[in-house]
Amino acid sequence: MGTLYKRAGSKNWMMAMTVNGRQVCKSAHTSNKRLADQLLSRWETEVFEGRFHLPTSAPPPFAKWADEFLAKVTHPNTRKRYGSSVGKLKAAFTGVRLSDISGERIEEYKDGRLAEGTEPATINHDLRVLRRMMRLAERKRLIPRNPFLDVDFLKQRNLRTPHIVTFEEEEKILAVAPPFLRALVILILETGMRSHREALALVWDAIDFANNSVRVRESKTRAGIRNMPLTAKMQN
């Protein structure tokens, strides 16, 4: 049988249970005793049915796990974007073990970043990186439970509606485009390719003139790797 208790100064209930001869404690992440009782009963069922697996006895420090996580991100641009968030997270959780990252600590991180004047969109990006880190840690049994189950993302301001170039605007753009950029401008306007990663990365053998198509070999996502038809304007 498990038990409920509260730590000094904490509003939330803690749950304790002996599993395989080892006492395991974890937060119920609620101050409601009835709900905590229900969560404890659910946990007892998981243990009885063998669905609860103990995490490693010595979870790594958060900073060490963050470095290991970042090192395994293969795409350089993704690793660069994640690196900024990982740096902020490591600074906020200095000296904290991975298993001690709780919903409460994450909420404190959100509040602290907001107090610094950081935009909600930027904070949400950090949270997405942290969520992925914790999800992987749970999968590897470094932690018993992903604390993000109790965390909500911040509300962001409505993003600006993207502007779709009209035919008249397209003609005006082409009228002033210098000759050395005209082919690139037509390519982007006709296909909607990303300028840097997709359009500028094209080489001549990506163009299939026999089948009037172009092969996008590099993109931001896997779905971006695709064949696109050559329009009449592109062929001219």
Secondary structure, DSSP 8 states (H G I E B T S, - for coil): --EEEE-TT--SEEEEEEETTEEEEEE-S-S-HHHHHHHHHHHHHHHHTT------SS--BHHHHHHHHHHT--SHHHHHHHHHHHHHHHHHTTT-BGGG--HHHHHHHHHHHHHTT--HHHHHHHHHHHHHHHHHHHHTTSSSS-GGGG----------------HHHHHHHHHHS-HHHHHHHHHHHHH---IIIIITT--GGGEETTTTEEEE---SSGGG-EEEE--HHHH-
